[in-house]
Amino acid sequence: MTAPRTWLITGVSRGLGRALAEAALARGDTVVGTTRSGTADLAPGSGILHILPFELADAGAVASMVARAFSLAGHIDVLVNNAGYTLLGALEDASDAEVERLFSVNVFAPLRVIRAALPRLRAQGRGHIVNITSVQGRDPSAGVGVYAASKSAMDALTQALALEIEPLGLRATAVAPGGLRTEFLSDRSVDRSSGSSVAAYPSVGAALDRFRTVSGQQAGDPHRAAAAIIAIVDAKEPPRRLLLGSDAIDRARRSVEDAEAERARWETLSRSTDVPEAGDA
Ligand SMILES: NC(=O)c1ccc[n+]([C@@H]2O[C@H](COP(=O)([O-])OP(=O)(O)OC[C@H]3O[C@@H](n4cnc5c(N)ncnc54)[C@H](OP(=O)(O)O)[C@@H]3O)[C@@H](O)[C@H]2O)c1
């Protein structure tokens, strides 16, 4: 068992964020958790719990939330950008407002939180930033393209962040779950595109049926996912990317294999765009 840690976790009202907060508190850690209301029915157990109000779509709320979290806890060992949601429907049907809101919550808010936290983490000389992405960011499905794009953006951002902060003693990991048995695919959590072209897209209709069927039946256990996140935070050499769940492993592997096969098939054309060196035919 390691020494008690301090966490800042967004979205501890339910789902993975709540499971992670519970697991950290059970270890005797300090958790600063955020919820939209600023309240949560979480018991601190042997840990210390602070709840701060935070609506991720409110760009102006980030700086004060992060400042307050650091002042309440004294320092933050682990920042977990967890809160997020999905937008279901055909890409054609997503309005500007729907896309902008999803990117505000899933990308711009965590990026703002990271930017606000970094000067303090640099001053501490330690800290681990964990961004909850998704296997959808590595292997996108029809019917969920805007969400997949947001998670892919967070994956790339996390990899670049890791390169920037590792020399300073800080860490960053993109954690990409497969399906987790939370309310994520329920009507309480999902947004649906407002357009009406879904009947024109059989692939989208099939995907939406699949999401409906899988809701509540996902293979991933949020409590086990929380334990896995704690394991990488405990690790001496944590990964920059971590998949969670057998479904995530299978999809990510297939996606890499497909990408490699396509790369090989088109390699000659891909290489043909270099400026010819003197002497080349
Ligand atoms: N479940 C899955 O299958 C799955 C798979 C891959 C990745 N993920 C990712 O895992 C993370 C957690 O999802 P979950 O499965 O725990 O889903 P969930 O049960 O729907 O919980 C989502 C959490 O995010 C919060 N949230 C959503 N929008 C917010 C906003 N605008 N402002 C503040 N808080 C907001 C919710 O707060 P409220 O209670 O106030 O709504 C809730 O605490 C997300 O980033 C999700 O993309 C989930």
The ligand as an ORCA input file, in Angstrom:
! r2SCAN-3c Opt
* xyz 0 1
  N     -19.450      3.585    -19.928
  C     -18.789      3.300    -21.034
  O     -19.117      2.324    -21.747
  C     -17.590      4.120    -21.420
  C     -16.742      3.611    -22.407
  C     -15.619      4.335    -22.784
  C     -15.369      5.547    -22.180
  N     -16.215      6.033    -21.224
  C     -15.896      7.332    -20.619
  O     -15.861      7.205    -19.214
  C     -16.149      8.472    -18.610
  C     -17.187      8.268    -17.514
  O     -18.401      7.806    -18.106
  P     -19.415      6.854    -17.319
  O     -19.400      5.551    -18.013
  O     -19.134      6.909    -15.870
  O     -20.794      7.586    -17.692
  P     -22.002      8.102    -16.788
  O     -22.454      7.035    -15.874
  O     -22.962      8.677    -17.778
  O     -21.359      9.268    -15.908
  C     -20.905     10.443    -16.544
  C     -20.385     11.417    -15.510
  O     -19.965     12.616    -16.212
  C     -20.682     13.726    -15.669
  N     -20.948     14.733    -16.708
  C     -21.409     14.521    -17.955
  N     -21.546     15.701    -18.599
  C     -21.154     16.674    -17.722
  C     -21.072     18.087    -17.783
  N     -21.435     18.787    -18.877
  N     -20.633     18.762    -16.690
  C     -20.312     18.092    -15.557
  N     -20.356     16.753    -15.440
  C     -20.785     16.055    -16.508
  C     -21.986     13.142    -15.139
  O     -22.573     14.033    -14.229
  P     -24.195     14.081    -14.006
  O     -24.521     12.959    -13.052
  O     -24.441     15.439    -13.448
  O     -24.830     13.899    -15.356
  C     -21.460     11.856    -14.513
  O     -20.841     12.120    -13.283
  C     -16.605      9.391    -19.758
  O     -15.537     10.231    -20.131
  C     -16.927      8.425    -20.878
  O     -16.770      9.021    -22.150
  C     -17.328      5.346    -20.830
*
